[in-house]
C-alpha cells in the first residue's frame, strides 16, 4: 500500500476515534483517554491505537478497559469513515510521555552534578 495513503488513514483513525470518545461514549473512563497515534497494517485489517490516560492506573488495566470498548468504538467508527473494511482495533498504552519525563529527570540530575 502507498505509504502516504496509509498515513492519511492512520491520521483519520486518530481523529475519528478521538471524536467518538469525546462525543459518543457514555463511559466516564473513556472521557479520560487521549489517542496519541495509530498504526495500521498494510492490508488495512488491523490497527494499533496508542493512547494515554489521565488516571494513574496500571497500564495493563488501562489496556483491558480499552479492549472492552474496542468493539463499541469499531462499530461507530465503521459508520463514520469511508473505507471498505473497518480494521480490528488493538489499544496499546503509549508510554512515550513517561519515557520522555524520565529522560528529562536524568538530564536535570546530570546538570545538577556539573
C-alpha positions as CSV (number, residue, x, y, z in Angstrom):
1,X,0.0,0.0,0.0
2,X,1.1,3.5,-0.7
3,X,2.7,5.0,2.5
4,X,1.0,8.4,2.0
5,X,-2.4,6.8,1.9
6,X,-1.6,4.6,4.9
7,X,-0.5,7.7,6.9
8,X,-3.7,9.5,5.9
9,X,-5.8,6.6,7.1
10,X,-3.8,6.5,10.4
11,X,-4.4,10.2,10.9
12,X,-8.1,9.8,10.1
13,X,-8.3,6.9,12.7
14,X,-6.8,9.0,15.4
15,X,-9.2,11.9,14.7
16,X,-12.3,9.8,14.4
17,X,-11.6,7.6,17.5
18,X,-10.9,10.8,19.5
19,X,-14.2,12.2,18.3
20,X,-16.0,9.0,19.3
21,X,-14.5,9.1,22.7
22,X,-15.4,12.7,23.3
23,X,-18.9,12.8,21.7
24,X,-20.3,9.3,21.6
25,X,-19.0,7.4,24.6
26,X,-21.1,7.3,27.8
27,X,-18.4,5.5,29.8
28,X,-16.7,8.0,32.2
29,X,-13.4,6.1,31.9
30,X,-13.2,6.8,28.2
31,X,-13.5,10.6,28.8
32,X,-10.0,10.5,30.4
33,X,-8.4,8.8,27.4
34,X,-6.3,10.6,24.8
35,X,-5.5,8.9,21.5
36,X,-1.9,9.7,20.6
37,X,-1.3,7.8,17.4
38,X,-2.3,4.9,15.2
39,X,-0.5,2.3,13.1
40,X,-2.4,0.3,10.5
41,X,-1.4,-2.9,8.8
42,X,-0.7,-2.9,5.0
43,X,-3.9,-4.8,4.3
44,X,-5.9,-2.4,6.5
45,X,-7.3,-5.3,8.6
46,X,-5.6,-4.4,11.9
47,X,-4.9,-1.1,13.6
48,X,-2.8,-0.5,16.7
49,X,-4.2,2.5,18.5
50,X,-1.9,4.2,21.0
51,X,-3.4,6.0,24.0
52,X,-2.7,7.7,27.3
53,X,-5.0,8.3,30.3
54,X,-5.3,10.9,33.0
55,X,-5.6,8.1,35.5
56,X,-2.8,6.6,37.5
57,X,-3.9,3.0,36.9
58,X,-1.8,0.1,36.0
59,X,-1.2,0.1,32.2
60,X,-2.5,-3.5,31.9
61,X,-5.8,-2.4,33.5
62,X,-6.0,0.6,31.1
63,X,-5.4,-1.7,28.1
64,X,-8.0,-4.1,29.4
65,X,-10.6,-1.3,29.7
66,X,-9.9,-0.1,26.2
67,X,-10.0,-3.7,24.8
68,X,-13.5,-4.0,26.3
69,X,-14.5,-0.8,24.5
70,X,-12.9,-1.7,21.2
71,X,-15.9,-3.4,19.6
72,X,-18.2,-0.4,20.5
73,X,-15.6,2.1,19.1
74,X,-15.2,-0.1,16.0
75,X,-18.9,-0.2,15.3
76,X,-19.3,3.6,15.5
77,X,-16.0,4.0,13.5
78,X,-17.4,1.9,10.7
79,X,-20.3,4.4,10.3
80,X,-18.0,7.5,10.3
81,X,-15.2,6.5,7.9
82,X,-15.3,5.5,4.3
83,X,-13.1,2.5,3.8
84,X,-14.1,-0.9,2.6
85,X,-13.4,-2.8,5.9
86,X,-13.1,-1.3,9.3
87,X,-9.9,-2.6,10.9
88,X,-9.9,-4.6,14.1
89,X,-8.6,-2.3,16.8
90,X,-6.0,-3.1,19.4
91,X,-5.4,-0.5,22.0
92,X,-1.8,-0.1,23.4
93,X,-0.8,2.2,26.2
94,X,1.6,4.8,25.0
95,X,4.4,5.2,27.5
96,X,6.4,7.7,25.4
97,X,5.3,10.6,27.6
98,X,6.5,8.8,30.8
99,X,9.7,7.8,29.0
100,X,10.4,11.5,28.0
101,X,9.7,12.7,31.5
102,X,12.2,10.1,32.8
103,X,14.8,11.3,30.4
104,X,14.2,14.9,31.5
105,X,14.7,13.9,35.1
106,X,18.0,12.2,34.2
107,X,19.2,15.3,32.3
108,X,18.3,17.5,35.3
109,X,20.3,15.3,37.6
110,X,23.3,15.4,35.3
111,X,23.0,19.2,35.1
112,X,22.9,19.5,38.9
113,X,26.1,17.4,39.2
114,X,28.1,19.6,37.0
